[in-house]
Amino acid sequence: MFSSFIKEKIKVSGTDINLVRGGEGPPLLLLHGYPQSHVMWHKVAPKLAKQFTLVISDLRGYGDSGKPPSDDDHFNYSKRATARDQVEVMSKLGHDHFMVAGHDRGARVGHRMAIDYSDKVNKLCVLDIVPTYRVFADANKQLATMYWHWFFLIQKAPLPETLIGNNVEFYLRTQFRSWGNSSDYVTEEAFTEYYRCLQNAETIRATCEDYRAGASIDLEHDKADMDQKLSCPLLVLWGELGAMHKLYDVTETWRERAADVNGWPVKCGHFIPEEAPEATINAFSEFFGE
């Protein structure tokens, strides 16, 4: 995977960010979701690199990026801190203006980035999410059942860390079976990488902190910015077979937070770039290539 890409780590404020980069054209930052790493883009990266200069990184706490210590208010894993990492990475690579696509947690980072750094983010695509505050505000039995891991991972340490660590492979395979249309879309090579990273107790801790931040300080940041809409064009894609399609009118929900929104469902589950790579490539090529 990524054999034609440059692999490196870049030091930013407070941590190191692991990434691969390559391609030609306007810069496009790709951000992964939970419980994955930059590897989740491996099916789409080779074709997208013919059109874009790709920077595909591990979020802080994930993959081979640094795992800052936990803190009482969870700021170290807030989307604000994580977005800052990625903006600094892009700056160090010479990209002062760029486009962003994020899946799952990476989409939440992208959302925060487009608010905090509206002068840098030209376009944003979010995959299979609605804004974080809406998920907690709308929580009911159906949502809590589908999004069970949100409420599991935010429990006080070391409860989720201990339970995940007792059988990492079972937990990881359960995530992919629960959220995807099947488990066949995750290649063995990709699964091996996800498993390798999650076997690290520090990765388990850090990724739980990401969710704890989502249920605390991220909501404070969202509340403070509630009257500020995204100014950049926003593309929203979601899985037609997944939870978002069942729970929300996704495009209309995003119109509460952005002035220029377009989007549609993709015939797959949650893990869009791995389940529907061609649809992902086509959507990105059209949206980011305009």
Backbone hydrogen bonds, N-H to C=O, Kabsch-Sander energy under -0.5 kcal/mol:
donor,donor_aa,acceptor,acceptor_aa,energy
5,F,2,F,-1.7
6,I,21,R,-3.0
8,E,19,L,-2.3
10,I,17,I,-2.4
12,V,15,T,-2.6
14,G,12,V,-0.7
15,T,12,V,-1.1
17,I,10,I,-2.8
18,N,16,D,-0.6
19,L,8,E,-2.5
20,V,56,I,-2.2
21,R,6,I,-2.1
22,G,54,L,-1.9
24,E,49,A,-1.8
24,E,52,F,-0.6
28,L,53,T,-2.7
29,L,99,M,-3.1
30,L,55,V,-2.7
31,L,101,A,-2.6
32,H,57,S,-0.6
36,Q,33,G,-1.7
40,M,37,S,-1.9
41,W,38,H,-1.8
42,H,39,V,-2.3
44,V,41,W,-0.9
45,A,41,W,-2.2
48,L,44,V,-2.2
49,A,45,A,-2.4
50,K,47,K,-1.3
51,Q,48,L,-1.7
52,F,48,L,-2.4
53,T,26,P,-1.8
54,L,22,G,-3.0
54,L,52,F,-0.9
55,V,28,L,-2.1
56,I,20,V,-3.1
57,S,30,L,-1.3
57,S,55,V,-0.6
58,D,18,N,-3.0
61,G,66,G,-2.7
62,Y,59,L,-2.3
65,S,62,Y,-2.2
66,G,16,D,-3.2
74,H,71,D,-1.3
77,Y,74,H,-1.5
78,S,75,F,-2.1
82,T,78,S,-2.2
83,A,79,K,-2.5
84,R,80,R,-1.9
85,D,81,A,-1.7
86,Q,82,T,-1.5
87,V,83,A,-2.2
88,E,84,R,-2.4
89,V,85,D,-2.2
90,M,86,Q,-2.4
91,S,87,V,-2.3
92,K,88,E,-2.5
93,L,89,V,-1.5
94,G,91,S,-1.6
95,H,90,M,-3.3
96,D,94,G,-0.8
98,F,120,K,-2.6
99,M,27,P,-2.0
100,V,123,K,-2.2
101,A,29,L,-2.7
102,G,125,C,-2.5
103,H,31,L,-2.3
104,D,127,L,-2.0
106,G,32,H,-0.9
106,G,103,H,-2.0
107,A,104,D,-0.5
108,R,104,D,-1.5
109,V,105,R,-2.1
110,G,106,G,-2.3
111,H,107,A,-2.3
112,R,108,R,-2.1
113,M,109,V,-2.7
114,A,110,G,-2.4
115,I,111,H,-1.0
115,I,112,R,-0.5
116,D,112,R,-3.0
117,Y,113,M,-2.8
118,S,115,I,-0.8
120,K,117,Y,-2.1
121,V,117,Y,-1.9
122,N,98,F,-3.0
122,N,120,K,-0.7
123,K,98,F,-0.5
124,L,233,P,-2.2
125,C,100,V,-2.1
126,V,235,L,-2.3
127,L,102,G,-2.4
128,D,126,V,-0.6
128,D,237,L,-3.6
134,R,131,P,-0.9
135,V,131,P,-1.2
136,F,132,T,-1.6
137,A,133,Y,-2.4
138,D,134,R,-2.2
139,A,136,F,-0.9
144,A,140,N,-2.9
145,T,141,K,-2.0
146,M,142,Q,-2.2
147,Y,143,L,-3.2
148,W,145,T,-0.8
150,W,147,Y,-1.5
151,F,147,Y,-0.8
152,F,148,W,-1.5
153,L,149,H,-2.9
154,I,150,W,-1.0
155,Q,152,F,-1.3
159,L,156,K,-1.8
162,T,158,P,-2.5
163,L,159,L,-2.1
164,I,160,P,-2.7
165,G,161,E,-2.2
166,N,162,T,-1.2
167,N,163,L,-0.6
167,N,164,I,-1.3
171,Y,167,N,-2.2
172,L,168,V,-2.8
173,R,169,E,-2.6
174,T,170,F,-2.1
175,Q,171,Y,-1.9
176,F,172,L,-1.9
177,R,173,R,-2.3
178,S,174,T,-2.5
179,W,175,Q,-1.9
180,G,176,F,-1.7
186,V,183,S,-0.9
187,T,185,Y,-0.8
191,F,187,T,-2.9
192,T,188,E,-2.5
193,E,189,E,-1.3
194,Y,190,A,-2.4
195,Y,191,F,-3.0
196,R,192,T,-2.3
197,C,193,E,-2.2
198,L,194,Y,-2.3
199,Q,195,Y,-1.5
200,N,197,C,-1.3
201,A,199,Q,-0.5
203,T,200,N,-0.9
204,I,200,N,-1.8
205,R,201,A,-2.4
206,A,202,E,-2.6
207,T,203,T,-2.6
208,C,204,I,-1.9
209,E,205,R,-2.1
210,D,206,A,-1.7
211,Y,207,T,-1.4
212,R,208,C,-2.4
213,A,209,E,-2.7
214,G,210,D,-1.6
215,A,211,Y,-1.2
216,S,213,A,-1.5
218,D,213,A,-2.6
219,L,216,S,-0.6
220,E,216,S,-1.4
221,H,217,I,-2.3
222,D,218,D,-2.5
223,K,219,L,-2.5
224,A,220,E,-1.9
225,D,221,H,-1.1
225,D,222,D,-0.6
226,M,223,K,-1.2
228,Q,225,D,-2.4
229,K,227,D,-0.6
230,L,257,R,-3.2
234,L,260,D,-2.9
235,L,124,L,-2.4
236,V,262,N,-2.5
237,L,126,V,-2.2
238,W,264,W,-1.1
240,E,266,V,-3.5
241,L,268,C,-2.8
242,G,239,G,-1.5
245,H,239,G,-0.7
246,K,242,G,-1.0
247,L,243,A,-2.1
248,Y,244,M,-2.5
250,V,248,Y,-1.1
253,T,249,D,-2.3
254,W,250,V,-2.0
255,R,251,T,-1.1
256,E,253,T,-1.2
257,R,254,W,-1.6
258,A,254,W,-1.2
259,A,230,L,-1.9
261,V,259,A,-0.5
262,N,234,L,-2.1
264,W,236,V,-1.5
266,V,238,W,-3.3
268,C,266,V,-2.2
270,H,179,W,-2.7
272,I,270,H,-1.8
274,E,271,F,-1.0
275,E,271,F,-2.7
276,A,272,I,-3.1
280,T,276,A,-1.9
281,I,277,P,-2.7
282,N,278,E,-2.5
283,A,279,A,-2.2
284,F,280,T,-2.6
285,S,281,I,-2.7
286,E,282,N,-2.0
287,F,283,A,-2.6
288,F,284,F,-2.3
289,G,284,F,-0.6
289,G,285,S,-0.8
290,E,286,E,-0.5
290,E,287,F,-0.6
